Amino acid sequence: MSRIFTSSVASVHPLYVAKAERKGRTRSEVDEVIRWLTGFDQATLERHLRDGTTFADFFAAATLNPASARITGSVCGVKVQEVADPLMRRIRYLDKLVDELAKGRPMEKILRRVD
């Protein structure tokens, strides 16, 4: 089992926010992409962050957005659509969304509203 599976989402969330903020994006936008991917509302996301929920439990409780299957591309040289382990693929989807946010991609495209 990968170590990231047992890491808390709260331990990585500030890194996602810092990456986005370095590129002029906001925590609110990071949270928006997380909510879009997981189906959580803000209160539920905040509870998971406060409670130290692991990535395994976080994604087990999530209702993955059906459009998430349209997330493609590479994160750290790995094509997200080719990741075999379902949990690792979901984590890579999240990484990819934050990368796209940090690269200045419009929110409509990040949330797969427009191709």
C-alpha positions as CSV (number, residue, x, y, z in Angstrom):
1,M,0.0,0.0,0.0
2,S,1.3,3.4,-0.9
3,R,2.1,5.7,2.0
4,I,-0.2,8.5,0.5
5,F,-3.2,6.3,1.1
6,T,-2.7,6.6,4.9
7,S,-1.7,10.2,4.8
8,S,-4.2,12.8,5.9
9,V,-5.8,15.0,3.3
10,A,-5.2,17.8,5.8
11,S,-1.5,17.3,5.5
12,V,-1.5,17.8,1.8
13,H,-4.2,20.4,1.4
14,P,-1.9,23.3,2.5
15,L,0.6,22.2,-0.2
16,Y,-2.2,22.3,-2.8
17,V,-3.2,25.8,-1.6
18,A,0.4,27.1,-1.5
19,K,1.0,25.8,-5.1
20,A,-2.1,27.5,-6.3
21,E,-1.5,30.8,-4.4
22,R,2.1,31.0,-5.9
23,K,0.4,31.2,-9.3
24,G,-2.2,33.8,-8.2
25,R,-5.1,31.4,-7.5
26,T,-6.9,31.0,-4.2
27,R,-7.7,28.5,-1.5
28,S,-11.4,28.9,-2.4
29,E,-10.6,27.7,-6.0
30,V,-8.6,24.7,-4.6
31,D,-11.6,23.8,-2.4
32,E,-13.9,24.2,-5.4
33,V,-12.0,21.7,-7.5
34,I,-11.9,19.3,-4.5
35,R,-15.6,19.7,-4.0
36,W,-16.3,19.1,-7.8
37,L,-14.2,16.0,-7.8
38,T,-15.5,14.5,-4.6
39,G,-19.1,15.7,-4.4
40,F,-18.6,17.0,-0.9
41,D,-20.0,20.4,0.2
42,Q,-17.7,22.9,1.9
43,A,-18.8,21.9,5.4
44,T,-18.0,18.2,4.7
45,L,-14.6,19.1,3.2
46,E,-13.8,21.2,6.2
47,R,-14.8,18.3,8.5
48,H,-12.5,15.9,6.7
49,L,-9.6,18.4,7.0
50,R,-10.3,19.0,10.7
51,D,-10.6,15.3,11.5
52,G,-7.4,14.3,9.7
53,T,-9.2,11.9,7.3
54,T,-6.8,9.7,5.3
55,F,-6.9,9.8,1.5
56,A,-8.3,6.2,1.6
57,D,-11.2,7.2,3.8
58,F,-11.7,10.6,2.1
59,F,-12.2,9.0,-1.4
60,A,-14.2,6.1,0.1
61,A,-16.7,8.6,1.4
62,A,-16.7,10.6,-1.9
63,T,-19.0,10.4,-4.8
64,L,-16.6,10.9,-7.7
65,N,-17.8,13.3,-10.3
66,P,-18.8,11.3,-13.5
67,A,-16.9,13.9,-15.6
68,S,-13.7,13.0,-13.7
69,A,-13.2,10.2,-16.3
70,R,-12.4,13.0,-18.7
71,I,-9.3,14.1,-16.7
72,T,-6.3,13.1,-18.7
73,G,-2.6,14.1,-18.8
74,S,0.5,13.5,-16.8
75,V,1.4,14.2,-13.2
76,C,5.0,13.5,-12.3
77,G,5.4,11.7,-15.6
78,V,2.5,9.3,-15.0
79,K,-0.6,9.5,-17.2
80,V,-3.5,9.7,-14.8
81,Q,-5.8,7.8,-17.0
82,E,-3.5,4.8,-17.0
83,V,-3.1,4.5,-13.2
84,A,-4.4,1.0,-12.4
85,D,-5.2,1.4,-8.7
86,P,-8.5,3.1,-8.4
87,L,-7.6,5.0,-5.2
88,M,-4.2,6.2,-6.6
89,R,-6.0,7.3,-9.8
90,R,-8.4,9.4,-7.8
91,I,-5.5,11.0,-5.9
92,R,-3.8,11.7,-9.2
93,Y,-7.0,13.2,-10.6
94,L,-6.9,15.6,-7.6
95,D,-3.2,16.4,-8.3
96,K,-3.9,17.0,-11.9
97,L,-6.8,19.4,-11.1
98,V,-4.6,21.4,-8.8
99,D,-1.8,21.5,-11.4
100,E,-4.2,22.8,-14.0
101,L,-5.4,25.5,-11.5
102,A,-1.8,26.5,-10.8
103,K,-1.1,26.7,-14.5
104,G,-3.8,29.3,-14.9
105,R,-6.3,27.1,-16.8
106,P,-9.9,28.6,-16.7
107,M,-12.1,27.0,-14.0
108,E,-14.7,26.0,-16.7
109,K,-12.1,23.8,-18.3
110,I,-10.7,22.4,-15.1
111,L,-14.2,21.4,-14.1
112,R,-14.7,19.8,-17.5
113,R,-17.6,22.1,-18.4
114,V,-16.0,23.0,-21.7
115,D,-13.6,21.0,-23.8
